[in-house]
Amino acid sequence: MTEQAAAENHFSIQKLYIKDVSFESPSAPEVFTFDKWDPQIELNLNNASKKLNEGVYDVVLSVTATVSNQDKVAFLVEVHQGGIFQLQGFNEQDTKYILGAQCMTILFPYAREAVSDLTNRGGFPPLLLNPVNFDGLYAQAMQKQQQEATADEAEQ
């Protein structure tokens, strides 16, 4: 990227918001009577983005955690953390990277805090999610897409 192109690029956060939250404890109150708290955690992350206006995108990071204890679901928490971002002057490849990796890196701490707060309010120890390398996840997804495209071309 040339210095002139870099000077013309613009990235900013317009708004951060929670789009949706859900907390369920299907085994309550029995789950609170177990002698030992040895949780098994299943974590799923998803992302989505859509163009709102020219250079303005709505990006949503979805975090779903299902926590079981002694083979019973203790709780399920889901957070959809959203953000509206302005991107101008970037090519298509850079825009996809910013939306798929950088915006997720910005949104994750807010989703992490919401998950922790919800689990604590649900009567459980706070669920503190480990940091996520969204750059690495994005690179893996791009590599997988490229491999699938190459496989499709080979079949034809």
N, C-alpha and C positions, 0 to 999 in steps of 0.2 A: 504494500500500500504506500503510495507516495505521500509526502508531507502535505501536499495540497488536498489530496483526497481525505486524509485523516482530519484535516482542519474542517472539512465540509461535513463530516460524519457527526451525528448527534444522537445520543442515547440518554433518556431520562425516565424516571419513574413518575407517572402521573397520579397513581392511586394504588394503595394496597388495601385489600379487603378480604374478609372471610365470606366465601360464597355459600358454603354449606358445612354444617357440623352435625355429627351424630355420635351418641354414646349409648351403648346398650350393655346391660349386665344381666344376661338371661338366667344365670345360676344364682343370683342374689335372692335371699340373704344366705343361702347355704354355703356359698363360696367363702364367706367371711368366717366360717366355723372350722375350716381346714387347719390342722395343726401346723402344716409346713407350707410356706409360700415359695414354690419353685416354678416360676412361670416359663412357659414355652411361648415364644413370640413368633408370629408370622407377620411379616411386613411387606406391603405392596405399595409401590410408588408408580404414579402415572402422571403424564402431563398432556396438556392440550393448549393450543393457541388458535386464535382467530383474528382476522383483520377487522377492525372496527371502522377505521377511516384510513385515508392515505397516511402511512407512516405511524399509525396508532394500532396497537395490538392488545387484546385481552389474553392473558396467559394464566392458566390454572394448574397448580400442583395438587394432586390428590394423594393423600397419605391414608392408608387403611392398615390398622394394626389389630390383629386378633390375638388375644392373650388367653392361654389356657393354663389351668393348674389342676394337677391330678386328673387329667383327661376330661375336664369340664371347662367349657368356655367361661372364663371369669368375666371378660369384657371385650367388646369390640368398639373401637373408636375410629371415626372417619372424619377427616378434615379436608376441605377443598379450599386452599388458600389461593386467592386471586390477586392479580396485579394488572394495571393498565400501564403499558410502556410505550414511549415514543421512540421510534428509530427512523432516522433519516440519513440518506446518503450511503447506505450500506448496500453491497450487492446481494443477490439472492442467497448465495452460500453463507455469507457472514450473517445475514438476517436469520437464517435457519439456526445457525450456531448460537447466536445471542438468545433467541427465543427458547431453544432446546436445552441450553446449558447455563448460560449466564443468568437468565431470568429465574431459572429453577434454584440456582445458588442464592439468589436474593430472597426468594419466597420461602425456602426451607426453614430458616430460623423462626419465622413467624408460625409456620405450620407446626414445628417442633414444640414451640411454646404452648400452642393451643392444645396439642396432644397431651403434654405434661399437665396442664391445668385441668383438662377434662378428666383425666384418670385420677388425679388427686381429689377433685370434687366428687368423683364417683366412689370414693372411699378406699381407693387403692394407692399403693406407693406411686409417685409420679413416674411415668414412662418417659425416660430421657433417651431420645433417639440419637444414635451415633451420627457424626457428620457423614455426608454423602459426597462422593466425587462425581459431580454431574458432568464435568468435562470427560471423564473416563467413560461414563455411561453413554454419553452422546457419541463418543468415538466408537464404542462397541456397536451402537445402533447403526451408525453410518457404515461400518465395516460389514455388518450383517446384511444391510440393504444392498450393498455393492456385491456381495457374494450371491445373494438371491438373484440380482439382475444378471450377473454373469452366468449363473446356472440356467436361468430362463433363456438367455441367448444361445447357450450351448444345446438346449433341447430343440430349438427351432431349426 
